[in-house]
Amino acid sequence: MSLTFSPVQTRRTFEEAIDQIAERIQLGELGVGDQLPPERALAAQMQISRPTLREALKVLAECGVVEVRPGPTGGAFVRSEFVPREVIQRTSGLRLHEVGGVLEARRMLEPRVAQLAAVHATEADYAAMERTIELQQKLAETAGPSLIAHEDRFLALDQRFHLAMARATGNSTVVGLMRTLLRRLDIARDMAMHEAPSIEWSLDIHRQTVDAIRSGEHARIELVMDEHMAELERAWERDLDPARLSAGYRELPAFLRPAAGGTPLSA
């Protein structure tokens, strides 16, 4: 597998190195058994020192995400495709008052992503989305009606579905934007897991999303994506910044007026 990593450009080099590797694993770009690039090459790609990289890998190894094997045939290998929440929380700068802005950005971007996917998606793209739903179904068969005991696995599969939808657009810029949004949404979802929907609801809304994209009917896609987004918005209504929820002097654009009964996201 040929993967390239980006230069680490913040002062939080240690945390960002963890974040990049964990993100690739969580989004399914690296699977169990896959080997990361050699230490020297990976450190060069990230433009960090090799000791800093080793410390980042050590954290991921301690939580069971990677395994570092010594020797000439060794290296860092993916051990688990599910990244513990504490790793995600450790590397995120998202704060409570910022969640409203993340959900607002989602309303701007994700319905348009789904509509663009309807134009460009191939059968391989549909297969990727449907495969994620199949994995969610297997999880549902063992998890029962609640997500709480399986939240890490659920969140990882949910991210994969949305990234597969973004890839179906055939637009690498859109995929990059969705990666950023998904990373921040993951924290918002994790904070709201106490009000998480059932796995069956999640399965159903993902199936509806695929069916709507296949139909190519943009109005249908808009309605399904509205319900998809409203679920998380409803979980955050009591906590979002009141200034972003209050009525303003100007009418909100249509995309910020949820059709599914949620609270408008912005003044």
DABEL-V557297 format. One line per field, one symbol per residue. psi: psi as a letter, one per 20 degrees, with the letter a starting at -180 (. if undefined). burial: # if it has 16 or more other ideal C-beta (glycine too) atoms within 10 Angstrom, else .. A space follows every 50 residues. Layout:
# DABEL-V557297
psi=???
burial=???
This chain:
# DABEL-V557297
psi=popqqqqojrilgghhggggghghghjjhprpiqprqqgggghggilrqh hgghhghgghhhjjgrpoprrhjbapqphqjppqhhgghhjpjprgiihg hghghghhghhhgghhhhhiqrhhghhgghhhhghhghghhhhbiqigik hggghghgghghhhgghihjohggggghggghghhhgggghjhikqrqhh gggghhghggggghhjohhggggghghghhghghhihiiqohhiiqqahq pqqhijnpijjrpqiq.
burial=....#..#....################.#...#.##.#..##.##.#.. .##..##.###.#.####......#########.#.##..##.#....## #######.##########..#...##.##..##.##..##..#...#..# ###################.#..##.###.############...##.#. .##.######.##......###.#############...#...#...... .......#...#.###.
